[in-house]
């Protein structure tokens, strides 16, 4: 197909009447009124948004797998309400990115893929009012089935992929205080953050061109806001854990460039019945127990962790299912980060416990300019 001239593309994307309607991105502030399933959908008034899925699966022969699928939306300019009905299908409002990773825990084989799109002609998008986000054939959507909320995720590339149905075992959890998690000092340096911390997963994965029936457990995060890292912040360490006693745990630390952590780190513990409690930074400790240097990026990451939440009787040692779970996304978000499946062993609530989860570490590789 003949390419449209750049001038015409820009005219379609940014019509003259829009320039006279300056808008600002909406900040994430305390007091946001959540409503579901509406808030599982897109929030175009906020600049940045992502839908994240991770989990652990097994096949009938005893094979174990970890997966991650994330969709990102990055706004190019804030929407003006009056222009929506007149937007062209060519209009460029957002950039869309997606990352897929699969780990065969038995062999240590880790494969990852990335995609990006400007979203024109509905090649990519995210619906408002309910979960439906897609980029090409990769998709995540939610629906009501027999009175229960169900999510379906699907992605395939390079002889690998997944297609899973996810059934929540607990209600959605709103993290933070006042409906926001604060990431740095200052108004709006925060995000709205919702999770399904335990999802029953069933479906199939594809590895090396072979399709395998699998089932297991997954975790879903949905986060939206209008500010990323503050000056002086290098990145973050984040983890999710599903424990054998039925409790779930989320913790994150914001790291400073000069060393140490920003005091705005926090976490959430979710009981077996779905009740959630906020954990301020002083309520937990997250420490690396070893190091690993990536032969690809040269970045050195903590590898192996000790997690302690004394008031909850939690003292766990985490180890990665494989060390080489780094993603280098120069073809999409332009961020190199470690995102991988982990297993835990120790104590929770004063009793012996095990667990499975994911750890995410950003800002350890050479600084790149993120695409969002």
Secondary structure as GFF3:
##gff-version 3
##sequence-region A 1 372
A	DSSP	alpha_helix	6	13	.	.	.	ID=ss1
A	DSSP	alpha_helix	16	19	.	.	.	ID=ss2
A	DSSP	three_ten_helix	38	40	.	.	.	ID=ss3
A	DSSP	beta_strand	48	59	.	.	.	ID=ss4
A	DSSP	beta_strand	64	75	.	.	.	ID=ss5
A	DSSP	three_ten_helix	81	86	.	.	.	ID=ss6
A	DSSP	beta_strand	94	104	.	.	.	ID=ss7
A	DSSP	beta_strand	109	117	.	.	.	ID=ss8
A	DSSP	three_ten_helix	120	122	.	.	.	ID=ss9
A	DSSP	beta_strand	124	126	.	.	.	ID=ss10
A	DSSP	beta_strand	132	135	.	.	.	ID=ss11
A	DSSP	beta_strand	138	145	.	.	.	ID=ss12
A	DSSP	beta_strand	148	157	.	.	.	ID=ss13
A	DSSP	beta_strand	160	168	.	.	.	ID=ss14
A	DSSP	beta_strand	173	174	.	.	.	ID=ss15
A	DSSP	beta_strand	181	182	.	.	.	ID=ss16
A	DSSP	beta_strand	190	207	.	.	.	ID=ss17
A	DSSP	beta_strand	210	225	.	.	.	ID=ss18
A	DSSP	beta_strand	233	243	.	.	.	ID=ss19
A	DSSP	beta_strand	248	256	.	.	.	ID=ss20
A	DSSP	beta_strand	266	270	.	.	.	ID=ss21
A	DSSP	beta_strand	276	280	.	.	.	ID=ss22
A	DSSP	three_ten_helix	281	283	.	.	.	ID=ss23
A	DSSP	beta_strand	285	288	.	.	.	ID=ss24
A	DSSP	beta_strand	291	293	.	.	.	ID=ss25
A	DSSP	beta_strand	300	302	.	.	.	ID=ss26
A	DSSP	beta_strand	305	309	.	.	.	ID=ss27
A	DSSP	three_ten_helix	310	312	.	.	.	ID=ss28
A	DSSP	beta_strand	314	320	.	.	.	ID=ss29
A	DSSP	beta_strand	326	328	.	.	.	ID=ss30
A	DSSP	beta_strand	336	348	.	.	.	ID=ss31
A	DSSP	beta_strand	351	362	.	.	.	ID=ss32
###
